[in-house]
Amino acid sequence: MNRKNYRKKKSSKKRTAIKITAALVVSLLLCGSAYGIYLVKKAEDAADRSFEAAGDGSDLRDEQVEPLHDNVSILFIGVDDSEKRSQNENSTRSDALVLATLNNADKSIKLVSIPRDTYAFIPAVGYEDKITHAYGYEGPRSTIDTVENLLEVPVDYYVRMNFDAFIDVVDALGGIEVTVPYDLKEQDENDKKDAIELKAGLQTLNGSQALALARTRHYDNDIERGKRQQMIIGSIMDKILSASSLTKYGNVIDAIGDNMKTDLTFRDMQSFFEYARGGKPNIDTLMLDGYDDMSTGTYFWKLDEESLSEVQDILKGHLGFQPDSSTFSDSSNTDLTEETNEEDF
């Protein structure tokens, strides 16, 4: 073969390779577009199934908020409504409460965990009790009213998720990477004693393991429990926003399914995508300091008034109700309180 024919043959092969590569790229883009449309439709259907209003909005708002333009808050309510424990709407308690405030100007988020044994006024019954009990009176509405009264900021939306949804979401993501603070043995979601055994250190947890770490109350206290829940929420966000999770979004949507209730519409949810542009948004975590109280013979977590006032000011500032004059720093350095032996429900 002479040099001229060789060059022509080589050039032809190169053009063929370019065509094949271009075809593959176009195919991937088309498939990606089709998959994207499929996911949007799937998410819209799931949102419609999950929608459940919780009243006429917050009395602390003069008008309805618009997530695309306004600063808003979302209350995440984790519940155990398992049939095994004969739970129903009237006996279900909130096992985890996390309020998120979202600032539209800088796309920042503040998370405050509210210990389940917090002594708080429950408007639905007109007296103080553990905040975990509020859900049993009027469901999400009672919990929302109690949180608003406690923190003095509006709760614009709520998301109620049970244990099944939490486990399935983590499993759908292929697990999450979490630093386990200590060796532990904990019951699983079916109350099987010591079914979950974890060693201290950075590791990937499946849904059941992540739930056990989030729920355990026997190795530290409710303040540290809140920190663990915030850490797990952050790990889930990291995984959802990672490129490796793109093909798992369909499974995540399926996992939520009928195990979530919210008054967020699909359009509202789409507005929050802006917070994830460029990766994980800036998140500050807040804790409500307090102390153990057994003076009535029943265990309560009594809040420190100064700490509560500071958290209230931070949230009001973040939502734009007043200038943010706080000197907030991440509360992950909060001193531990003594371990308590309060009952788990």
C-alpha positions as CSV (number, residue, x, y, z in Angstrom):
1,M,0.0,0.0,0.0
2,N,1.5,3.3,-1.0
3,R,1.7,6.3,1.4
4,K,-1.2,8.1,-0.3
5,N,-3.7,5.2,0.0
6,Y,-2.6,4.6,3.6
7,R,-3.4,8.3,4.5
8,K,-6.8,8.0,2.8
9,K,-7.6,4.8,4.6
10,K,-6.5,6.3,8.0
11,S,-8.5,9.5,7.3
12,S,-11.5,7.4,6.5
13,K,-11.2,5.5,9.8
14,K,-10.8,8.7,11.7
15,R,-14.0,10.1,10.1
16,T,-15.9,6.9,11.0
17,A,-14.7,7.1,14.6
18,I,-15.8,10.7,14.8
19,K,-19.2,9.8,13.4
20,I,-19.7,6.9,15.8
21,T,-18.7,9.1,18.7
22,A,-21.0,11.9,17.6
23,A,-23.9,9.4,17.2
24,L,-23.2,8.0,20.7
25,V,-23.2,11.5,22.1
26,V,-26.5,12.4,20.4
27,S,-28.0,9.1,21.5
28,L,-27.0,9.8,25.1
29,L,-28.4,13.3,25.0
30,L,-31.7,12.1,23.5
31,C,-31.9,9.3,26.1
32,G,-31.0,11.7,28.9
33,S,-33.7,14.1,27.7
34,A,-36.2,11.3,27.5
35,Y,-35.2,10.1,31.0
36,G,-35.4,13.6,32.3
37,I,-39.0,14.0,31.0
38,Y,-39.8,10.6,32.5
39,L,-38.4,11.7,35.9
40,V,-40.3,15.0,35.9
41,K,-43.6,13.2,35.1
42,K,-42.9,10.6,37.7
43,A,-42.1,13.2,40.3
44,E,-45.2,15.2,39.5
45,D,-47.4,12.1,39.9
46,A,-45.7,11.3,43.3
47,A,-46.1,14.9,44.4
48,D,-49.8,14.8,43.6
49,R,-50.2,11.6,45.6
50,S,-48.4,13.0,48.5
51,F,-50.2,16.3,48.7
52,E,-52.2,16.9,51.9
53,A,-53.1,20.4,53.1
54,A,-52.6,21.2,56.8
55,G,-54.9,24.2,57.2
56,D,-55.0,27.7,55.8
57,G,-51.4,28.7,56.2
58,S,-49.6,30.4,59.0
59,D,-51.2,33.1,61.1
60,L,-47.8,34.7,61.3
61,R,-47.9,35.6,57.6
62,D,-49.9,38.4,56.0
63,E,-50.1,36.7,52.7
64,Q,-49.2,33.4,51.0
65,V,-45.5,33.0,50.3
66,E,-43.9,32.1,46.9
67,P,-40.8,29.9,47.3
68,L,-39.3,31.1,44.1
69,H,-39.1,34.7,45.4
70,D,-39.6,34.6,49.2
71,N,-37.8,33.3,52.2
72,V,-39.7,30.3,53.5
73,S,-39.6,27.6,56.1
74,I,-40.3,23.9,56.0
75,L,-40.9,21.6,59.0
76,F,-39.7,18.1,58.5
77,I,-41.7,15.6,60.7
78,G,-40.4,12.1,61.1
79,V,-43.0,9.7,62.5
80,D,-43.2,6.0,63.3
81,D,-46.7,4.9,62.2
82,S,-45.9,1.2,62.0
83,E,-48.8,-1.2,62.3
84,K,-46.6,-3.4,64.6
85,R,-47.0,-0.7,67.3
86,S,-50.7,-0.2,66.5
87,Q,-50.0,3.4,65.6
88,N,-52.7,5.5,64.1
89,E,-53.3,9.2,63.4
90,N,-54.4,9.8,67.0
91,S,-51.6,7.9,68.7
92,T,-48.7,8.6,66.4
93,R,-45.9,10.8,67.8
94,S,-43.3,12.7,66.0
95,D,-39.9,11.0,66.5
96,A,-37.9,13.8,64.8
97,L,-38.6,17.4,64.2
98,V,-36.3,19.6,62.0
99,L,-37.2,23.1,60.9
100,A,-35.4,24.4,57.8
101,T,-35.4,28.1,56.9
102,L,-34.4,29.0,53.3
103,N,-33.1,32.5,52.4
104,N,-33.8,33.3,48.8
105,A,-31.2,36.0,48.4
106,D,-28.1,33.9,49.2
107,K,-29.7,30.4,48.8
108,S,-28.6,29.5,52.3
109,I,-30.4,27.1,54.7
110,K,-30.5,26.9,58.5
111,L,-31.6,23.7,60.2
112,V,-32.8,23.6,63.8
113,S,-33.5,20.2,65.5
114,I,-36.1,20.2,68.2
115,P,-35.6,17.4,70.8
116,R,-38.7,15.2,71.0
117,D,-39.0,15.6,74.7
118,T,-38.9,19.4,74.6
119,Y,-41.3,21.0,77.1
120,A,-43.5,23.2,75.0
121,F,-47.0,24.7,75.0
122,I,-49.4,22.8,72.7
123,P,-52.1,25.1,71.4
124,A,-54.4,22.2,70.4
125,V,-54.9,21.3,74.1
126,G,-53.9,24.5,75.9
127,Y,-51.1,23.2,78.1
128,E,-47.4,22.3,78.1
129,D,-46.3,18.8,77.3
130,K,-43.6,17.0,75.4
131,I,-43.5,18.3,71.8
132,T,-43.6,14.8,70.5
133,H,-47.2,14.5,71.8
134,A,-48.5,17.4,69.7
135,Y,-48.8,15.2,66.6
136,G,-51.3,12.9,68.3
137,Y,-53.9,15.6,68.8
138,E,-54.4,17.1,65.3
139,G,-51.6,15.6,63.2
140,P,-49.3,18.0,61.3
141,R,-51.4,21.0,62.1
142,S,-51.0,20.7,65.8
143,T,-47.2,20.1,65.5
144,I,-46.9,23.1,63.2
145,D,-48.8,25.4,65.6
146,T,-46.7,24.2,68.5
147,V,-43.4,24.8,66.6
148,E,-44.6,28.3,65.6
149,N,-45.5,29.1,69.2
150,L,-42.1,27.8,70.4
151,L,-39.8,29.5,67.8
152,E,-42.0,32.5,67.0
153,V,-41.6,32.1,63.2
154,P,-44.0,30.9,60.6
155,V,-44.0,27.3,59.4
156,D,-44.8,27.8,55.7
157,Y,-44.8,24.1,54.7
158,Y,-44.4,20.7,56.2
159,V,-43.1,17.3,55.0
160,R,-44.1,14.3,57.0
161,M,-42.1,11.1,56.3
162,N,-42.3,7.7,58.0
163,F,-39.6,5.3,58.7
164,D,-40.3,3.2,55.6
165,A,-39.7,6.2,53.3
166,F,-36.5,7.1,55.1
167,I,-35.1,3.6,54.8
168,D,-36.1,3.2,51.1
169,V,-34.7,6.6,50.1
170,V,-31.3,5.7,51.6
171,D,-31.3,2.3,50.0
172,A,-32.4,3.7,46.7
173,L,-29.3,6.0,46.8
174,G,-27.1,3.0,47.4
175,G,-26.4,4.0,51.0
176,I,-24.9,7.1,52.5
177,E,-21.5,7.9,53.8
178,V,-21.6,8.8,57.5
179,T,-19.2,9.0,60.4
180,V,-20.5,6.8,63.2
181,P,-19.4,8.5,66.5
182,Y,-19.2,5.3,68.5
183,D,-19.8,1.5,68.5
184,L,-23.4,0.8,69.0
185,K,-26.1,-1.9,69.1
186,E,-29.6,-0.8,68.3
187,Q,-33.0,-2.3,67.5
188,D,-34.1,-2.1,63.9
189,E,-37.3,-0.7,62.4
190,N,-39.1,-3.8,63.4
191,D,-38.0,-3.4,67.1
192,K,-35.7,-6.5,66.9
193,K,-33.3,-6.0,69.7
194,D,-29.6,-5.4,68.8
195,A,-30.4,-6.2,65.1
196,I,-28.2,-3.2,64.0
197,E,-24.5,-3.3,65.1
198,L,-22.2,-0.5,64.0
199,K,-18.6,0.3,64.6
200,A,-17.2,3.8,65.1
201,G,-15.8,5.5,62.0
202,L,-16.5,6.6,58.5
203,Q,-18.6,4.1,56.6
204,T,-21.5,3.6,54.1
205,L,-24.8,2.8,55.8
206,N,-27.9,1.3,54.4
207,G,-31.3,2.5,55.2
208,S,-31.9,0.4,58.3
209,Q,-28.5,1.3,59.7
210,A,-28.9,5.0,59.0
211,L,-32.3,5.0,60.8
212,A,-30.9,3.2,63.8
213,L,-28.1,5.8,64.0
214,A,-30.6,8.6,63.7
215,R,-33.0,7.2,66.3
216,T,-30.7,5.8,69.0
217,R,-31.1,7.6,72.4
218,H,-29.1,5.3,74.7
219,Y,-25.5,6.4,74.0
220,D,-25.7,10.2,74.5
221,N,-28.8,12.5,74.6
222,D,-31.4,14.3,72.5
223,I,-29.0,17.2,71.7
224,E,-26.5,14.8,70.2
225,R,-29.4,12.9,68.6
226,G,-30.4,16.1,66.8
227,K,-26.8,16.6,65.6
228,R,-26.7,13.1,64.2
229,Q,-30.0,13.7,62.4
230,Q,-28.6,16.9,60.9
231,M,-25.5,15.0,59.8
232,I,-27.5,12.3,58.1
233,I,-29.7,14.9,56.3
234,G,-26.5,16.5,55.0
235,S,-25.2,13.1,53.9
236,I,-28.4,12.4,52.0
237,M,-28.2,15.8,50.3
238,D,-24.6,15.1,49.3
239,K,-25.6,11.8,47.8
240,I,-28.7,13.1,46.0
241,L,-26.6,16.0,44.4
242,S,-23.8,13.7,43.3
243,A,-23.4,12.8,39.7
244,S,-23.5,9.1,40.6
245,S,-27.1,9.4,41.8
246,L,-28.5,10.7,38.5
247,T,-29.7,7.2,37.4
248,K,-31.1,6.5,40.9
249,Y,-33.6,9.4,41.0
250,G,-36.4,7.2,39.7
251,N,-35.9,4.8,42.6
252,V,-35.8,7.7,45.1
253,I,-39.1,9.0,43.9
254,D,-40.5,5.5,44.1
255,A,-39.1,5.2,47.6
256,I,-41.0,8.3,48.8
257,G,-44.2,7.1,47.2
258,D,-47.1,7.0,49.6
259,N,-44.9,7.2,52.7
260,M,-44.7,11.0,52.5
261,K,-47.3,13.7,53.0
262,T,-46.7,17.4,52.4
263,D,-48.5,20.6,51.5
264,L,-45.8,21.4,49.0
265,T,-47.1,21.4,45.4
266,F,-44.9,20.1,42.6
267,R,-44.4,23.7,41.5
268,D,-43.3,24.6,45.0
269,M,-40.8,21.7,44.9
270,Q,-39.4,22.8,41.6
271,S,-38.7,26.2,43.0
272,F,-36.2,24.7,45.5
273,F,-34.0,23.4,42.7
274,E,-32.5,26.8,42.7
275,Y,-30.9,26.1,46.1
276,A,-29.0,23.1,44.6
277,R,-27.5,24.9,41.6
278,G,-23.8,24.6,41.8
279,G,-23.9,21.8,44.4
280,K,-24.9,21.5,48.0
281,P,-26.1,24.9,49.4
282,N,-24.6,26.5,52.5
283,I,-26.2,24.9,55.6
284,D,-25.9,26.1,59.2
285,T,-27.1,23.8,61.9
286,L,-28.7,25.1,65.1
287,M,-29.4,23.4,68.4
288,L,-31.8,24.3,71.3
289,D,-29.7,24.1,74.5
290,G,-31.4,23.0,77.7
291,Y,-31.3,20.7,80.6
292,D,-32.9,17.5,81.9
293,D,-35.9,18.0,84.2
294,M,-37.6,15.3,86.3
295,S,-39.2,17.6,88.9
296,T,-42.7,16.4,88.0
297,G,-41.7,12.7,87.9
298,T,-41.8,12.8,84.1
299,Y,-38.8,13.5,82.0
300,F,-38.7,16.7,80.0
301,W,-36.1,18.6,78.1
302,K,-36.4,22.2,79.4
303,L,-35.0,24.8,77.1
304,D,-32.5,27.4,78.1
305,E,-34.3,30.7,77.6
306,E,-31.2,32.5,76.4
307,S,-30.4,29.8,73.8
308,L,-34.1,29.7,72.7
309,S,-34.1,33.5,72.3
310,E,-30.9,33.4,70.2
311,V,-32.3,30.7,67.9
312,Q,-35.5,32.7,67.5
313,D,-33.5,35.8,66.5
314,I,-31.4,33.8,64.0
315,L,-34.5,32.3,62.3
316,K,-36.3,35.7,62.2
317,G,-33.3,37.3,60.7
318,H,-32.8,34.5,58.1
319,L,-36.5,34.8,57.1
320,G,-36.2,38.6,56.8
321,F,-38.5,39.5,59.7
322,Q,-35.7,41.5,61.4
323,P,-32.0,42.3,60.8
324,D,-29.8,39.3,61.6
325,S,-27.7,40.6,64.4
326,S,-26.8,37.2,65.8
327,T,-23.3,36.1,66.5
328,F,-24.1,32.6,65.5
329,S,-21.5,29.9,65.0
330,D,-22.1,26.3,64.2
331,S,-23.5,24.7,67.4
332,S,-21.7,21.4,66.7
333,N,-19.4,22.4,69.6
334,T,-22.3,22.4,72.1
335,D,-21.3,20.8,75.4
336,L,-22.8,17.4,76.1
337,T,-25.4,17.2,78.8
338,E,-25.6,14.1,81.1
339,E,-27.0,11.0,79.5
340,T,-30.7,10.4,80.3
341,N,-32.7,7.2,80.5
342,E,-36.0,8.6,79.3
343,E,-38.4,6.2,77.7
344,D,-38.5,5.5,74.0
345,F,-42.0,5.2,72.7
